[in-house]
Amino acid sequence: MKRDLSHLLKTQSIDMDQESFKKHLVQSILELIRIELQSLPREEWKRTVKTWSKICVFAKSMMSKPEVERFEFYKRHNFDPTMVHISESVIEKLHTAISLGLVSPEDKPDKIIRLALEVADQKDEINTFIGETLK
């Protein structure tokens, strides 16, 4: 079953304060990770969380490239529309996190996931697993 979840990645406003942005990260990136984990057997969770960490690293590496160059890269490497959208959304969220002072350019890119975990339900098993995997 395929569901369009792209609405979970779109930023409503860049004019957010730090706490609002962290909550937005919960509703977007963290919720996508949670949905993906819920559909997988537990033995695949760690690999999936590590993949999301790598997506953040990839997005950070693409941040400094002009949009045209990024889209040429996506086309050259046969990214499907979902992969392009996720990559661009993570790039946007990294830019916003840096502009709000939540992330420095030297931080690990998956810090945006850890920022979401700061305001997410700490007692939730999946959130706990994600946090422990990213340590």
Number of C-alpha atoms within 10 A of each C-alpha: 2 4 5 7 13 13 9 17 22 19 15 10 10 14 10 13 9 16 14 13 24 23 17 23 27 25 16 22 21 25 19 18 19 16 12 13 18 12 9 11 8 10 8 10 21 15 11 16 21 15 12 18 20 14 19 24 16 15 22 21 12 17 17 10 11 9 12 9 11 17 15 11 13 16 13 9 9 11 14 10 11 12 13 15 15 18 22 20 20 26 23 19 24 24 18 20 22 15 13 16 11 17 19 15 12 6 11 13 23 21 18 25 22 20 21 24 20 15 15 19 13 12 8 9 10 18 21 14 13 22 17 10 14 15 6
